[in-house]
Amino acid sequence: MPRGKPIKIDIVKVHMVRDGTIEYGKRAIKNPQDLAALGLKFIKNADRETFLLVCLNTRNHINCIHVVSIGTVNASLVSAREVFKIALLCNASEVALIHNHPSGDVEPSEDDLTITHRLAECGSLFDIKLLDHVIISGDGKYESFLEKGLIKQT
């Protein structure tokens, strides 16, 4: 780059765009059953692992739902960077995670445990609490990390 020649720097704006809506009967998420019901409404019949981020305000009212990843029949790629980019843009004070296991087995895998703990740690850097992570199956079964004691409540 020649000396003295000015460079151009982009000036940007970030806009949130509504990409649709779903009907949900409750305003606040009060327990793991609420999260499971929301997840079933959204991804009940998904044939691949689908990982959802639910952004919540200080009263546990849903600000937004974001599809973080659609993976394969037994895996889903989740990036902490992508999760918290959305959480920050949605002004979330808490987040909840929902994903499905198309196999029907809702037991958390080692990868599920690892990403959940990593996301909880990342959230603490931004003062965004991880409320719960719920794994659902198409037949309505679910497993809550909170209920199993796999997430620490502060």
For each residue, the residues with C-beta under 8 A, 3 or more apart:
1: 5 7
2: 5
3:
4:
5: 1 2
6:
7: 1
8:
9:
10:
11:
12:
13:
14: 89
15:
16: 64 89 90
17:
18: 21
19:
20:
21: 18
22: 41 42 65
23: 41
24: 38 41 62
25:
26: 29 30 34 37
27: 61 62
28: 34 59 60 61 62
29: 26 34 35 38 54 56 60 62 96 131
30: 26 34 60
31: 34 35
32: 35 36 132 134 142 144 146 147
33: 36 37 142
34: 26 28 29 30 31 37 38
35: 29 31 32 38 39 54 96 98 132 134 142 144
36: 32 33 39 40 98 134 136 140 142 144
37: 26 33 34 40 41
38: 24 29 34 35 41 42 54 62 65 98
39: 35 36 42 43 44 52 98 99 100 134 136 142
40: 36 37 43 44 136 140 142
41: 22 23 24 37 38 44
42: 22 38 39 52 65 98
43: 39 40 46 50 52 98 99 100 136
44: 39 40 41 100 136 138
45: 138
46: 43 49 50 70 100 102 138
47: 73 102
48: 70 71 72 73 76 102
49: 46 69 70 71 72 73 74 75 76 99 100 101 102
50: 43 46 67 69 70 71 76 99 100
51: 67 68 69 70 71 76 78 97 98 99
52: 39 42 43 65 66 67 68 97 98 99
53: 65 66 68 83 86 87 95 96 97
54: 29 35 38 62 64 65 95 96 97 98
55: 62 63 64 65 66 86 87 90 91 92 94 95
56: 29 60 61 62 63 92 93 94 95 96 131
57: 60 61 63 91 92 93 94
58: 93 94
59: 28
60: 28 29 30 56 57 94 131
61: 27 28 56 57
62: 24 27 28 29 38 54 55 56 65
63: 55 56 57 90 91 92
64: 16 54 55 86 90
65: 22 38 42 52 53 54 55 62
66: 52 53 55 86 90
67: 50 51 52 70
68: 51 52 53 76 78 79 82 83 86
69: 49 50 51 76 77 78
70: 46 48 49 50 51 67 76
71: 48 49 50 51 75 76 77
72: 48 49 75 76
73: 47 48 49 102 103
74: 49 101 102 103
75: 49 71 72 111
76: 48 49 50 51 68 69 70 71 72 99
77: 69 71
78: 51 68 69 82 83 115 119
79: 68 82 83
80: 83 84 118 119 122
81: 84 85
82: 68 78 79 85 86
83: 53 68 78 79 80 86 87 95 119 122
84: 80 81 87 88 122 123 126 128
85: 81 82 88 89
86: 53 55 64 66 68 82 83 89 90
87: 53 55 83 84 90 92 95 123 126 128
88: 84 85 91 92 126 128
89: 14 16 85 86
90: 16 55 63 64 66 86 87
91: 55 57 63 88
92: 55 56 57 63 87 88 95 128
93: 56 57 58 127 128 129
94: 55 56 57 58 60 128 129 130 131
95: 53 54 55 56 83 87 92 119 123 128 129 130 131
96: 29 35 53 54 56 130 131 132 133 134
97: 51 52 53 54 116 119 130 132 133 134
98: 35 36 38 39 42 43 51 52 54 133 134 135 136
99: 39 43 49 50 51 52 76 112 133 135 136
100: 39 43 44 46 49 50 135 136 137 138
101: 49 74 104 105 106 135 136 137
102: 46 47 48 49 73 74 137 138
103: 73 74 137
104: 101 137 138 139 141
105: 101 137
106: 101 135 136 137 141 142 143
107: 135 143
108: 112 113 116 133 135 143 145 148 150
109: 112 113
110: 113 114
111: 75 114 115
112: 99 108 109 115 116 133 135
113: 108 109 110 116 117 150
114: 110 111 117 118
115: 78 111 112 118 119
116: 97 108 112 113 119 120 130 133 145 150 151
117: 113 114 120 121
118: 80 114 115 121 122
119: 78 80 83 95 97 115 116 122 123 130 133
120: 116 117 123 124 130 151 152
121: 117 118 124 125
122: 80 83 84 118 119 125 126
123: 84 87 95 119 120 126 127 128 129 130
124: 120 121 127 128 129
125: 121 122
126: 84 87 88 122 123
127: 93 123 124
128: 84 87 88 92 93 94 95 123 124
129: 93 94 95 123 124 154
130: 94 95 96 97 116 119 120 123 133 151
131: 29 56 60 94 95 96 146
132: 32 35 96 97 144 145 146 151
133: 96 97 98 99 108 112 116 119 130 144 145 146 150 151
134: 32 35 36 39 96 97 98 142 143 144 145
135: 98 99 100 101 106 107 108 112 142 143
136: 36 39 40 43 44 98 99 100 101 106 140 141 142
137: 100 101 102 103 104 105 106 140 141 142
138: 44 45 46 100 102 104
139: 104
140: 36 40 136 137
141: 104 106 136 137
142: 32 33 35 36 39 40 106 134 135 136 137
143: 106 107 108 134 135 147 148
144: 32 35 36 132 133 134 147 148
145: 108 116 132 133 134 148 150 151
146: 32 131 132 133 149 150 151 153
147: 32 143 144
148: 108 143 144 145
149: 146
150: 108 113 116 133 145 146
151: 116 120 130 132 133 145 146
152: 120
153: 146
154: 129
